């Protein structure tokens, strides 16, 4: 009996000091403690975080309501974290720096489906692709992955102009005596010495196809003389292109090489014109308007001349008709019988005396008017 009581007392005591009765139980390691000092001591000695392991196994016999609620809150926490990560990922392009925005704009103008990763990603930090406004060219960062005997040697090549061919890039990297670039080409050629010894004709080059199934590449072996701009046009690029290189006869069986489909790109005209272009357009429009005005005036003048001549002709015709009518009337008057003079008009007996008296008065007046003249 005494032994049983002693065992019960020991079980009820603190497991760290073994003096005071226990009060607390660690949710992670289930150690019983009596005070804050004992809790801190047990965390330091056992390296315990004091947090319950939410993924620990619980048997069906011991599973209760508290375990169920703990599992429910754990699942809710996981779903909330995944949601916040996806939101941050989608919002990442909105917080791009000016360099990334310029590269994305110019790449998409060339017909390249260019995407940018968040700034915290290692691929984004290692990207040194730039655009030169003076030469109007993109200088790409290209990742070259050399496959040999199930090993992959990754090499980053910087400042490759868009007008450079794939053949020219690999010749400068592996075969030219005096390569141009800021990379240590001696180290690169030592790492890829098997490919350098094989020669350019023995290389199989593929472009990694983003968003496609694993081990899917675009075959560039027969298009080594095409420029990087032509190769990337119509393809999806994340930060910078990735090229995979194999030796002929050493391709893996699960590698899928698709033929390159070249796409013709027609750039959209820029809606925003510079001030010089706007002034040129305004001058040309003013010239066009002046030419139009002169042509309109000439047309109106040419149209007015025929109208005036027609009016004159009509007036002349009207005057001729009037003159003809007047002449006809005169001819008709001449052909008619002449009117009788007053002296020849037969007078009646009553009016004859009056007419004679009137004639005598007229003769007298005429004689009086003629005497001063003499």
C-alpha positions as CSV (number, residue, x, y, z in Angstrom):
1,X,0.0,0.0,0.0
2,X,2.8,2.4,0.9
3,X,4.5,1.8,-2.4
4,X,1.3,2.5,-4.3
5,X,0.8,5.7,-2.4
6,X,4.4,6.7,-3.1
7,X,4.0,6.0,-6.8
8,X,0.8,8.1,-6.9
9,X,2.5,11.0,-5.2
10,X,5.5,10.8,-7.6
11,X,3.1,10.9,-10.6
12,X,1.4,14.0,-9.2
13,X,4.6,15.8,-8.6
14,X,6.4,18.1,-11.0
15,X,8.7,16.1,-13.3
16,X,11.4,18.8,-13.3
17,X,11.8,19.7,-9.6
18,X,10.1,16.6,-8.1
19,X,9.1,18.8,-5.1
20,X,5.9,20.7,-5.9
21,X,2.7,19.2,-7.2
22,X,2.2,19.4,-10.9
23,X,0.0,22.1,-12.5
24,X,0.8,22.3,-16.2
25,X,1.2,19.8,-19.0
26,X,3.3,20.5,-22.1
27,X,1.0,20.1,-25.2
28,X,4.0,18.8,-27.2
29,X,5.9,16.4,-25.0
30,X,3.3,15.9,-22.2
31,X,5.8,16.7,-19.4
32,X,4.2,17.9,-16.1
33,X,5.5,21.0,-14.5
34,X,4.6,23.2,-11.5
35,X,5.8,26.7,-12.4
36,X,7.1,29.0,-15.1
37,X,10.6,28.3,-14.1
38,X,10.1,24.6,-14.5
39,X,8.5,25.2,-17.9
40,X,11.4,27.2,-19.2
41,X,13.8,24.7,-17.8
42,X,12.1,21.8,-19.5
43,X,12.1,23.7,-22.9
44,X,15.9,24.4,-22.6
45,X,16.8,20.9,-21.5
46,X,14.5,19.0,-23.9
47,X,14.6,21.6,-26.7
48,X,10.9,21.6,-26.8
49,X,8.9,24.4,-28.5
50,X,5.9,23.9,-26.2
51,X,3.5,23.8,-29.2
52,X,1.3,20.9,-29.9
53,X,2.3,18.7,-32.9
54,X,-0.9,19.1,-35.0
55,X,0.1,16.2,-37.3
56,X,0.9,13.7,-34.6
57,X,-1.0,10.5,-34.6
58,X,-3.9,10.1,-32.2
59,X,-5.6,6.7,-31.8
60,X,-9.3,6.4,-32.2
61,X,-9.8,5.6,-28.5
62,X,-8.2,8.8,-27.4
63,X,-9.6,11.0,-30.2
64,X,-12.1,13.4,-28.7
65,X,-13.8,16.7,-29.5
66,X,-10.8,18.9,-28.7
67,X,-8.7,16.9,-31.2
68,X,-11.4,17.4,-33.9
69,X,-11.5,21.1,-33.3
70,X,-7.7,21.3,-33.4
71,X,-7.6,19.4,-36.8
72,X,-10.3,21.8,-38.1
73,X,-8.4,24.9,-37.2
74,X,-5.2,23.4,-38.6
75,X,-6.9,22.9,-42.0
76,X,-8.3,26.4,-42.0
77,X,-4.9,27.8,-41.3
78,X,-3.4,25.8,-44.2
79,X,-6.1,27.0,-46.6
80,X,-5.6,30.6,-45.5
81,X,-1.9,30.5,-46.0
82,X,-2.2,29.0,-49.5
83,X,-4.7,31.7,-50.4
84,X,-2.4,34.4,-49.3
85,X,0.5,32.9,-51.3
86,X,-1.5,32.7,-54.4
87,X,-2.6,36.3,-54.0
88,X,0.9,37.5,-53.5
89,X,2.0,35.5,-56.6
90,X,-0.7,37.1,-58.8
91,X,0.1,40.6,-57.4
92,X,3.8,40.3,-58.0
93,X,3.8,41.7,-61.6
94,X,2.1,44.8,-60.4
95,X,5.0,45.6,-58.2
96,X,7.7,45.2,-60.9
97,X,10.6,47.6,-61.1
98,X,11.0,49.9,-64.2
99,X,13.5,47.6,-65.8
100,X,11.3,44.6,-65.7
101,X,8.3,46.6,-67.0
102,X,10.4,47.9,-69.9
103,X,11.7,44.4,-70.7
104,X,8.2,42.9,-70.6
105,X,6.8,45.7,-72.9
106,X,9.6,45.4,-75.5
107,X,9.5,41.6,-75.5
108,X,5.8,41.5,-76.0
109,X,6.1,44.0,-78.8
110,X,8.4,41.5,-80.5
111,X,5.8,38.7,-80.2
112,X,7.4,36.9,-77.2
113,X,5.1,35.8,-74.4
114,X,7.3,37.2,-71.6
115,X,6.5,36.7,-67.9
116,X,8.2,38.0,-64.7
117,X,8.6,36.2,-61.4
118,X,8.3,37.9,-58.0
119,X,11.4,39.8,-56.9
120,X,12.2,37.2,-54.1
121,X,12.7,34.4,-56.6
122,X,16.3,33.3,-57.4
123,X,15.6,33.2,-61.2
124,X,14.4,36.8,-61.1
125,X,17.5,37.9,-59.1
126,X,19.9,36.2,-61.6
127,X,18.2,37.7,-64.6
128,X,20.3,40.5,-66.2
129,X,18.4,41.0,-69.4
130,X,18.3,44.6,-70.5
131,X,17.1,46.9,-73.3
132,X,19.2,49.6,-75.0
133,X,17.1,52.5,-76.2
134,X,19.9,53.8,-78.4
135,X,20.4,50.6,-80.4
136,X,16.7,49.4,-79.9
137,X,17.9,45.9,-79.1
138,X,17.3,43.5,-76.3
139,X,20.4,41.9,-74.6
140,X,19.3,38.6,-73.2
141,X,20.4,36.4,-70.4
142,X,20.5,32.8,-71.6
143,X,20.7,29.7,-69.5
144,X,22.6,26.7,-71.1
145,X,22.1,23.3,-69.6
146,X,24.7,20.7,-70.9
147,X,23.5,17.1,-70.4
148,X,26.1,14.4,-70.2
149,X,25.9,11.0,-68.5
150,X,22.8,11.9,-66.3
151,X,24.6,15.0,-65.1
152,X,23.5,18.6,-65.9
153,X,26.0,21.5,-66.1
154,X,24.1,24.9,-66.0
155,X,25.8,28.0,-67.4
156,X,24.5,31.5,-67.6
157,X,25.5,33.6,-70.6
158,X,24.8,37.4,-70.3
159,X,24.3,40.3,-72.7
160,X,23.5,38.3,-75.8
161,X,22.0,40.7,-78.5
162,X,18.7,39.7,-80.0
163,X,20.2,39.9,-83.5
164,X,22.8,37.2,-82.8
165,X,22.4,33.7,-84.1
166,X,22.4,30.5,-82.0
167,X,25.4,29.3,-83.9
168,X,27.3,32.5,-83.2
169,X,26.4,32.3,-79.4
170,X,27.8,28.7,-79.1
171,X,30.8,29.4,-81.2
172,X,31.7,32.4,-79.0
173,X,31.1,30.3,-75.9
174,X,33.0,27.1,-76.9
175,X,35.1,27.4,-80.0
176,X,36.4,31.0,-80.7
177,X,40.0,31.7,-79.6
178,X,39.2,35.2,-78.3
179,X,35.6,35.1,-77.0
180,X,33.7,38.4,-76.2
181,X,31.9,38.7,-72.9
182,X,32.2,39.2,-69.2
183,X,32.0,35.5,-68.3
184,X,35.1,33.3,-67.5
185,X,35.0,31.3,-70.7
186,X,38.0,29.1,-69.6
187,X,35.9,27.7,-66.8
188,X,32.9,27.2,-69.0
189,X,35.0,25.4,-71.7
190,X,36.4,23.1,-69.0
191,X,33.0,22.3,-67.6
192,X,31.7,21.6,-71.2
193,X,34.9,20.1,-72.6
194,X,33.1,17.0,-73.9
195,X,30.8,19.2,-76.0
196,X,33.7,21.4,-77.1
197,X,35.7,18.3,-78.3
198,X,32.7,16.9,-80.1
199,X,32.2,20.0,-82.3
200,X,29.3,22.1,-83.3
201,X,27.8,19.6,-85.7
202,X,27.4,17.0,-83.0
203,X,25.2,19.2,-80.7
204,X,21.5,18.7,-80.3
205,X,19.9,22.0,-79.0
206,X,16.4,22.4,-77.6
207,X,14.5,25.3,-76.1
208,X,12.6,24.5,-72.9
209,X,8.9,24.9,-73.6
210,X,7.4,26.7,-70.6
211,X,3.9,25.5,-69.6
212,X,4.2,22.2,-71.4
213,X,4.6,18.7,-70.0
214,X,8.0,17.8,-68.5
215,X,10.9,17.0,-70.9
216,X,9.2,18.9,-73.8
217,X,11.5,21.0,-75.9
218,X,11.5,22.9,-79.2
219,X,14.1,21.5,-81.5
220,X,16.6,24.2,-82.7
221,X,19.2,22.0,-84.2
222,X,18.2,22.7,-87.8
223,X,17.7,26.5,-87.0
224,X,21.1,27.4,-85.7
225,X,21.4,30.3,-88.2
226,X,18.3,32.0,-87.0
227,X,18.5,34.9,-84.6
228,X,17.5,34.7,-81.0
229,X,14.6,37.1,-81.7
230,X,13.2,34.8,-84.4
231,X,13.7,31.7,-82.1
232,X,11.9,33.3,-79.1
233,X,9.0,34.8,-81.2
234,X,5.8,33.0,-80.4
235,X,7.3,31.2,-77.4
236,X,6.7,31.6,-73.7
237,X,9.6,32.9,-71.7
238,X,9.9,33.2,-67.9
239,X,12.5,35.8,-67.0
240,X,15.0,34.4,-69.6
241,X,15.2,31.5,-72.1
242,X,16.7,28.1,-71.2
243,X,18.5,26.0,-73.8
244,X,19.3,22.3,-73.3
245,X,22.2,20.7,-75.1
246,X,22.9,17.0,-75.8
247,X,25.3,15.1,-77.9
248,X,23.9,13.2,-80.8
249,X,23.0,9.6,-79.9
250,X,22.8,10.4,-76.1
251,X,19.3,11.7,-75.8
252,X,17.1,10.3,-73.1
253,X,14.1,8.2,-74.2
254,X,11.6,10.5,-72.4
255,X,12.8,13.7,-74.2
256,X,10.2,15.1,-76.6
257,X,11.6,17.4,-79.3
258,X,8.9,19.5,-81.2
259,X,9.6,21.3,-84.4
260,X,9.9,25.0,-84.3
261,X,7.0,27.0,-85.9
262,X,8.0,30.4,-86.9
263,X,5.4,33.1,-86.5
264,X,5.1,36.3,-88.4
265,X,4.7,39.2,-86.1
266,X,3.0,42.5,-87.1
267,X,3.7,45.1,-84.4
268,X,0.9,47.5,-83.5
269,X,1.4,51.2,-84.4
270,X,2.3,53.4,-81.4
271,X,-0.7,55.6,-80.4
272,X,1.6,57.9,-78.5
273,X,3.7,59.9,-80.9
274,X,6.6,62.2,-80.1
275,X,6.5,65.9,-80.4
276,X,8.6,65.9,-83.6
277,X,6.3,63.3,-85.2
278,X,3.2,65.3,-84.2
279,X,4.7,68.5,-85.7
280,X,5.5,66.7,-88.9
281,X,2.0,65.3,-89.1
282,X,0.5,68.7,-88.4
283,X,2.6,70.3,-91.2
284,X,1.6,67.6,-93.6
285,X,-2.0,68.0,-92.8
286,X,-1.8,71.8,-93.2
287,X,-0.1,71.3,-96.6
288,X,-2.8,68.9,-97.6
289,X,-5.5,71.4,-96.5
290,X,-3.8,74.2,-98.5
291,X,-3.6,72.0,-101.6
292,X,-7.3,71.1,-101.1
293,X,-8.2,74.7,-100.8
294,X,-6.3,75.7,-104.0
295,X,-7.9,72.8,-105.9
296,X,-11.3,73.9,-104.7
297,X,-10.7,77.5,-105.7
298,X,-9.5,76.4,-109.1
299,X,-12.5,74.2,-109.5
300,X,-14.8,77.0,-108.5
301,X,-13.1,79.4,-110.9
302,X,-13.3,76.9,-113.7
303,X,-17.0,76.4,-113.0
304,X,-17.7,80.2,-112.8
305,X,-16.3,80.9,-116.2
306,X,-18.7,78.7,-118.1
307,X,-21.6,80.2,-116.1
308,X,-20.7,83.8,-117.0
309,X,-20.3,82.9,-120.7
310,X,-23.7,81.1,-120.7
311,X,-25.4,84.1,-119.1
312,X,-23.8,86.5,-121.6
313,X,-24.9,84.3,-124.5
314,X,-28.5,84.2,-123.0
315,X,-28.6,88.0,-122.7
316,X,-27.3,88.4,-126.3
317,X,-29.9,86.0,-127.5
318,X,-32.6,87.8,-125.6
319,X,-31.5,91.2,-127.0
320,X,-31.4,89.8,-130.5
321,X,-34.9,88.4,-130.1
322,X,-36.2,91.8,-128.8
323,X,-34.5,93.7,-131.7
324,X,-36.0,91.3,-134.2
325,X,-39.5,91.8,-132.6
326,X,-39.0,95.6,-132.8
327,X,-38.0,95.4,-136.4
328,X,-40.9,93.2,-137.2
329,X,-43.3,95.7,-135.5
330,X,-41.9,98.5,-137.4
331,X,-42.2,96.7,-140.7
332,X,-45.8,95.8,-139.8
333,X,-46.5,99.5,-139.1
334,X,-45.0,100.6,-142.3
335,X,-47.1,98.2,-144.3
336,X,-50.3,99.5,-142.7
337,X,-52.2,102.5,-144.1
338,X,-50.9,105.9,-143.2
339,X,-52.8,108.0,-140.8
340,X,-54.7,111.1,-142.2
341,X,-53.4,114.5,-141.2
342,X,-55.7,116.9,-139.5
343,X,-55.9,119.0,-142.6
344,X,-57.1,116.0,-144.6
345,X,-59.6,114.8,-142.0
346,X,-63.1,115.5,-143.3
347,X,-64.8,117.8,-141.0
348,X,-68.4,118.2,-140.2
349,X,-70.3,121.5,-140.7
350,X,-70.4,122.2,-137.0
351,X,-66.8,121.5,-136.3
352,X,-65.4,122.9,-139.5
353,X,-65.5,126.5,-138.3
354,X,-63.8,125.7,-135.1
355,X,-60.9,124.0,-136.9
356,X,-60.5,126.9,-139.3
357,X,-60.3,129.4,-136.4
358,X,-57.7,127.2,-134.7
359,X,-55.6,127.0,-137.8
360,X,-55.7,130.9,-138.2
361,X,-54.5,131.3,-134.6
362,X,-51.6,129.0,-135.2
363,X,-50.6,130.8,-138.4
364,X,-50.5,134.1,-136.5
365,X,-48.4,132.7,-133.7
366,X,-45.9,131.3,-136.2
367,X,-45.6,134.7,-137.9
368,X,-45.1,136.5,-134.6
369,X,-42.3,134.1,-133.6
370,X,-40.5,134.5,-137.0
371,X,-40.4,138.3,-137.0
372,X,-37.7,138.7,-134.2
373,X,-35.5,136.2,-136.0
374,X,-35.5,138.5,-139.1
